[in-house]
Amino acid sequence: MNRSSHSCPEQNLDGGGYGGRLTIDLGALQHNYRLLVARAGQARVCCVVKADAYGVGVHRVAPALYAVGCRCFFVAQAVEAFSLRHILPVAADIGILNDFQPGEAEKIADARLIPVLNSLESIAEWIALCRARRQRLAAILQLDSGMSRLGLDAQALERLVADPVLFQLADIRYIMSHLACAEEKENPQNQMQLDYLRRALRRLPPTPVSFANSGGLFLGSRFAFDMVRPGIALYGVQSSQEKTDELHPVIALEARVIQTRQVEAGGRVGYGGSYQAASPMRVATIAVGYGDGWPRTLSNIGAAFWQGIRLPVIGHVSMDSTTLDISSLPQNTLKRGDGVELIGAHQTVGDVARDAGTIPYEILTNLGRRYERHYING
Ligand SMILES: *Cc1c(COP(=O)(O)O)cnc(C)c1O
């Protein structure tokens, strides 16, 4: 393990002093990629590494995926694509889900990035650039099939069908759409979106198709088409309820104990005094709080684990610390400097998300920038 493998250059403090330690298993990430490739059948797998690879660290994640054969990646914002261009070899295709801003088409084309064209306005800009450069510039066309977020709506589709010059002047690699309820296998909206997409495709020039995110991949092969765009599954989070495939967990999070103390009956713990000890108890304060992405909604709800023993969060989660009830541990077992598990064998990202009243995506993308980061099995 290379000691200088911290996630961000600004975090490269060899002096240590971290309140938490995030371990990222790149071997597990690669395992998950291979598993998704097997599941995708004929469809190409393009890895979604937006939002710093869901908080996991795009500068390590993207090369690790490239090393096991991935040649196409998606980010959300153009700014992410510009920096990913410098991280990956030139052979990699990089798609930008959020299209480009007015006037930025040239910069996108210069960096050989592939925008997802979401509106007639950006289509017009891309066509104008293709004409000006006498070049069929690569792009992806997105149709909205029932999410009302991004992509051409039914009306815009009519305009495109009436004047499909985009397909002659640009190199439209894929027509894509996005599922709104992919992690709910039984939700009828999945089939409705699929039916709509199929009808729309019949009206446009034959073009490869992309529909499924992680959840979509687990809905069945009819959702896979020619290319799939998994994100969360790569990072080890099962997006659907069924556990047929074995995704490996990618991240583990440990927090350091700063102090332990005795609290007498009636004593209050934390901001607002929201927790009051009913009887004498022992408390450990750990050096991770909401400033590290450990959600404040875990106040008096969540837990940490020590050697498999559940240590409930008591009181409000603070910015830089969280208080745990350690009364169930024999005296003097958990001490200042020791580590407790926040995410790991006993508590998954999904467990934390459920307790916090959110979704695993939000837990991952908020992973703290203050942690010591260890990338293993790279
Ligand atoms: C984020 C995103 C994905 C990846 O979704 P996961 O649920 O993380 O697999 C795929 N496609 C689009 C359009 C997205 O915005």
PDBQT file of the ligand as one rigid body, heavy atoms in Angstrom, charges set to zero:
ROOT
HETATM    1  C1  LIG A 401     -26.547   9.149 -12.525  1.00  0.00    +0.000 C 
HETATM    2  C2  LIG A 401     -27.056   8.586 -13.806  1.00  0.00    +0.000 A 
HETATM    3  C3  LIG A 401     -26.829   7.245 -14.133  1.00  0.00    +0.000 A 
HETATM    4  C4  LIG A 401     -26.247   6.250 -13.145  1.00  0.00    +0.000 C 
HETATM    5  O1  LIG A 401     -27.300   5.880 -12.280  1.00  0.00    +0.000 OA
HETATM    6  P1  LIG A 401     -27.112   4.770 -11.141  1.00  0.00    +0.000 P 
HETATM    7  O2  LIG A 401     -28.473   4.646 -10.553  1.00  0.00    +0.000 OA
HETATM    8  O3  LIG A 401     -26.114   5.312 -10.182  1.00  0.00    +0.000 OA
HETATM    9  O4  LIG A 401     -26.643   3.533 -11.803  1.00  0.00    +0.000 OA
HETATM   10  C5  LIG A 401     -27.192   6.812 -15.398  1.00  0.00    +0.000 A 
HETATM   11  N1  LIG A 401     -27.790   7.651 -16.280  1.00  0.00    +0.000 NA
HETATM   12  C6  LIG A 401     -28.070   8.927 -15.989  1.00  0.00    +0.000 A 
HETATM   13  C7  LIG A 401     -28.724   9.788 -16.984  1.00  0.00    +0.000 C 
HETATM   14  C8  LIG A 401     -27.722   9.444 -14.737  1.00  0.00    +0.000 A 
HETATM   15  O5  LIG A 401     -28.017  10.708 -14.434  1.00  0.00    +0.000 OA
ENDROOT
TORSDOF 0
